[in-house]
């Protein structure tokens, strides 16, 4: 599979992780550190450590699994461990894990001693197609996702499709939502390929194309001033629902499940505001409702959901901005949506 060239770094598709070992050797780092969580430590770390038998200058930092770990408190813990292990400016951080690890690990590395090198080794489908490229790092505060963070590019990304074999189906579906989004915003042909493929076992070729799409967008607009806002499709409402679920549900929604809800609601808004044809709205809804279980949203939660949307980092002032489709494969950014319109879209989802 071809290597993808990004903004001064490369994305390698390599099941063996030999490219990562070569990168470490060539980097001449004083020390390197592997940041991982409990799940990845069990399922993915052994492959990496088996390749490091010739190295004695690295340490392991392991945190608890889950979005709850993506906070300043856990980040301080990582910084303290880097200090205790003697990390200097010639050190390297290897972020081995899902989006929590790649987001927080990138943030911790980009701020430690004003920045040390880091690489991403995403181990979930979601992190491979979403968090691994584009240089966004971040942590959550008070349940608001990624409200604190930096734009800092990794030195490289290493994607091992083999890691996906250990994922439960629900995690595959979570990443699939971002792949579907990529097709919906800029590549109708890719959308058609996806919906006609084995969606519960996406091929490495489909993953590669998804990374390619996000990479093309982020290279053109690294700091989200224009076209990169297209990647927010489904996320204005999706993030609000995800935050609500994290606070209120024992078994909270995955990121992809919440984004799927967001894409349905925002496709409805697109039909009303930016001319998305009714047959394309129907097609999107049919694909997403077939893949993702219905989530119960009650009107009593609307005020809290709207408050979550208003806190979104993408907004300017009190206005809530959405990226909306004009057709499958085409988008419109910076669409201001009123509270009434957003509530109408939530009712549309409720009544499906």
C-alpha positions in Angstrom: 0.0 0.0 0.0 1.4 3.4 -1.0 2.8 5.7 1.6 0.8 9.0 1.9 2.9 12.2 1.9 1.4 14.8 4.3 2.5 18.1 5.6 6.2 17.4 6.2 5.6 13.9 7.4 4.6 10.6 5.9 1.7 8.1 6.7 3.1 4.5 6.4 0.8 1.5 5.9 2.9 -1.2 7.4 1.6 -4.3 9.3 5.1 -5.2 10.4 6.0 -1.8 12.0 9.5 -2.2 10.5 9.1 1.4 9.1 8.7 2.6 12.7 11.8 0.8 13.8 13.8 2.3 11.0 12.4 5.7 11.9 13.6 5.4 15.5 17.0 4.3 14.4 17.5 7.2 12.0 16.1 9.7 14.5 19.1 9.2 16.8 16.8 10.0 19.8 18.3 10.2 23.3 15.2 8.2 24.7 11.8 7.3 23.5 8.5 6.7 25.3 5.5 4.6 24.4 2.2 6.0 25.6 -0.5 3.5 25.6 -3.6 2.5 27.6 -4.7 -0.8 29.2 -6.6 -2.2 26.2 -3.8 -1.3 23.7 -1.2 -2.6 26.1 -2.8 -6.0 26.1 -3.7 -6.3 22.4 -1.2 -4.1 20.4 1.8 -3.4 22.5 3.3 -6.9 22.2 3.7 -6.5 18.4 5.6 -3.2 18.9 7.8 -4.4 21.8 8.7 -7.6 19.8 10.4 -5.2 17.3 12.4 -3.3 19.9 14.6 -6.1 21.3 17.7 -4.2 20.2 16.7 -1.0 22.1 17.3 -0.3 25.8 16.6 3.5 25.8 12.8 3.5 26.1 10.1 3.5 28.8 6.4 2.7 28.8 3.7 5.1 30.1 0.3 3.4 30.5 -3.0 5.2 31.3 -6.5 4.1 31.9 -8.7 3.3 28.8 -11.5 5.6 27.7 -12.5 9.2 27.0 -12.4 9.9 30.8 -8.6 9.8 30.6 -8.4 12.6 28.1 -8.2 15.3 30.7 -5.7 17.8 32.1 -5.2 15.6 35.2 -4.1 12.6 33.1 -2.0 14.9 31.0 -0.2 16.2 34.0 0.5 12.6 35.0 2.1 12.0 31.6 4.2 15.1 32.0 5.4 14.0 35.4 6.3 10.6 34.2 8.3 12.2 31.3 10.1 14.3 33.9 10.8 11.3 36.2 12.1 9.3 33.2 14.4 12.1 32.2 12.8 13.0 28.9 14.7 15.8 27.2 14.2 17.8 23.9 15.8 15.0 21.9 13.3 12.5 23.2 10.5 10.9 21.1 6.9 10.0 22.1 5.2 7.1 20.4 1.5 7.3 20.8 0.2 3.8 20.5 -3.6 3.6 20.8 -6.9 5.0 19.7 -8.0 8.7 19.5 -7.7 9.4 23.2 -4.0 8.4 23.1 -3.2 10.1 19.8 -5.0 13.3 20.8 -3.7 13.5 24.4 -0.3 12.1 23.6 0.2 14.6 20.8 -0.9 17.4 23.2 1.4 16.3 25.9 4.4 16.0 23.5 3.7 19.3 21.8 3.8 21.2 25.1 6.4 19.3 27.1 9.6 21.5 27.1 7.8 23.5 24.4 7.6 20.5 22.2 9.3 17.1 21.6 8.9 14.9 18.6 6.1 12.4 18.5 4.7 9.8 16.1 1.2 8.4 15.9 0.5 4.6 15.8 -3.3 4.5 15.7 -4.8 1.2 16.6 -8.5 1.7 16.1 -10.3 2.3 12.8 -11.5 5.7 14.2 -8.0 6.9 15.0 -6.6 5.6 11.8 -9.0 7.5 9.6 -9.6 10.5 11.8 -7.2 11.3 14.6 -4.0 10.2 12.9 -3.6 12.9 10.3 -4.1 16.7 10.4 -2.0 17.7 13.4 -4.9 18.3 15.8 -4.0 17.4 19.4 -6.3 18.0 22.4 -7.9 17.2 25.7 -11.4 17.6 27.1 -12.5 20.0 29.9 -15.8 19.7 31.7 -17.0 17.2 29.1 -16.3 19.6 26.2 -14.4 17.6 23.6 -10.9 18.9 22.5 -11.5 22.4 23.9 -7.8 22.7 24.8 -5.2 21.7 22.2 -2.7 22.6 19.6 -2.1 22.2 15.9 1.2 20.2 15.9 2.1 17.8 13.1 3.6 14.4 14.1 6.9 13.4 12.6 5.2 10.3 11.1 2.1 8.1 11.3 2.3 4.3 11.1 -0.9 2.4 10.3 -1.0 -1.4 10.9 -4.3 -2.7 9.5 -3.6 -5.9 11.5 -4.5 -4.0 14.7 -8.2 -3.8 13.6 -8.5 -7.6 13.9 -8.6 -7.2 17.7 -11.5 -4.6 17.7 -15.1 -5.4 18.6 -17.7 -4.7 15.9 -18.9 -1.6 17.7 -15.5 0.0 17.5 -15.3 -0.8 13.8 -18.6 0.9 13.3 -17.4 3.9 15.2 -14.6 4.5 12.8 -16.8 3.7 9.8 -18.8 6.8 10.5 -15.8 9.0 9.8 -15.1 7.0 6.6 -18.7 7.6 5.4 -18.4 11.2 6.3 -15.4 11.5 4.0 -17.4 10.2 1.1 -20.4 12.4 1.9 -18.4 15.6 1.9 -16.1 15.3 -1.1 -16.2 11.9 -2.9 -19.5 10.4 -4.0 -17.7 7.6 -5.7 -16.1 6.6 -2.4 -19.4 6.8 -0.7 -20.9 4.4 -3.2 -18.0 2.0 -2.8 -18.4 2.0 0.9 -22.1 1.4 1.0 -21.7 -1.5 -1.4 -18.8 -3.1 0.5 -18.6 -5.2 3.7 -19.0 -2.3 6.0 -18.3 -4.4 9.1 -14.9 -5.4 7.8 -13.5 -2.5 5.7 -10.5 -3.3 3.5 -7.1 -1.7 3.8 -7.8 0.0 0.4 -10.9 1.7 1.8 -9.0 2.8 4.9 -6.2 4.1 2.7 -8.6 6.2 0.6 -10.2 7.6 3.8 -6.9 8.7 5.2 -6.0 10.1 1.7 -9.2 12.3 1.7 -8.6 13.7 5.1 -4.9 14.3 4.3 -5.8 16.2 1.1 -8.1 18.5 3.0 -5.8 19.2 6.0 -2.8 19.9 3.7 -4.8 22.5 1.9 -6.1 24.1 5.2 -3.9 23.0 8.2 -5.5 25.5 10.6 -9.2 25.1 9.8 -9.8 28.5 8.2 -11.7 27.2 5.2 -12.1 23.8 3.5 -11.0 21.9 6.6 -14.3 22.9 8.1 -15.9 20.3 5.8 -14.6 17.7 8.2 -17.0 19.0 10.8 -20.0 17.7 9.0 -22.1 15.7 11.5 -20.0 17.0 14.4 -21.9 20.1 15.6 -24.9 18.0 16.7 -22.8 14.8 17.0 -20.4 16.2 19.6 -23.4 17.7 21.5 -25.1 14.3 21.6 -21.9 12.5 22.5 -21.2 14.9 25.4 -24.7 14.4 26.7 -24.4 10.7 26.5 -21.1 10.6 28.3 -22.7 12.6 31.2 -26.0 10.7 31.4 -25.7 7.2 30.0 -24.2 4.2 31.7 -23.3 2.7 28.3 -22.5 5.9 26.5 -22.5 6.4 22.7 -19.3 5.9 20.8 -18.0 8.8 18.8 -19.1 7.2 15.6 -22.6 6.5 16.8 -23.0 10.1 17.9 -21.6 11.4 14.6 -24.0 9.2 12.7 -26.9 10.9 14.6 -25.3 14.2 13.8 -25.0 13.4 10.1 -28.6 12.4 9.9 -29.7 15.6 11.6 -27.4 17.8 9.6 -28.4 16.2 6.4 -32.0 17.1 7.2 -30.8 20.7 7.8 -29.0 20.5 4.5 -32.2 19.5 2.8 -33.9 22.5 4.3 -31.1 25.1 4.0 -28.6 24.2 1.3 -30.7 22.3 -1.2 -29.7 18.6 -0.5 -32.1 16.7 -2.7 -34.8 14.7 -0.9 -33.7 11.4 -2.6 -30.1 12.0 -1.3 -31.3 12.7 2.2 -33.3 9.5 2.1 -30.2 7.5 0.8 -28.0 8.9 3.7 -30.7 8.2 6.3 -31.2 4.6 5.0 -27.5 3.8 5.1 -26.9 5.2 8.6 -30.0 3.9 10.2 -29.3 0.4 8.9 -25.8 0.5 10.4 -26.3 2.3 13.7 -28.9 1.5 16.5 -31.5 4.1 17.2 -30.7 6.3 20.2 -33.4 7.7 22.4 -33.4 11.5 22.5 -36.1 13.3 24.5 -37.3 16.8 24.0 -36.4 17.5 27.7 -32.8 17.2 26.7 -32.9 19.8 24.0 -31.8 22.7 26.2 -28.7 20.9 27.3 -27.9 19.7 23.8 -28.2 23.3 22.5 -25.9 24.5 25.3 -23.4 21.8 24.3 -23.6 23.1 20.7 -23.0 26.7 21.8 -19.8 25.6 23.6 -18.4 24.1 20.5 -15.0 25.5 19.6 -16.0 26.0 16.0 -18.5 28.7 16.8 -18.0 32.5 16.6 -19.9 34.5 19.2 -23.3 33.0 20.0 -24.0 31.6 16.5 -24.0 27.9 16.0 -22.2 27.0 12.7 -22.7 23.8 10.7 -21.1 22.3 7.7 -24.0 21.1 5.4 -24.1 19.1 2.2 -25.4 20.5 -1.1 -25.2 17.1 -2.7 -23.5 13.8 -1.8 -19.9 14.6 -2.3 -20.3 18.4 -2.1 -20.5 20.7 0.9 -21.1 24.2 2.2 -19.3 25.6 5.3 -20.2 28.3 7.8 -24.0 27.8 7.8 -25.6 29.5 10.8 -28.3 27.3 12.3 -30.9 28.7 14.7 -32.0 26.9 17.9 -35.4 26.3 16.3 -33.8 24.7 13.2 -31.5 22.5 15.3 -34.4 21.3 17.4 -36.4 20.6 14.3 -33.6 18.4 13.0 -33.5 16.5 16.3 -37.2 15.9 16.1 -36.7 14.6 12.6 -34.3 12.0 14.0 -36.6 11.1 16.9 -39.5 10.5 14.4 -37.6 8.2 12.0 
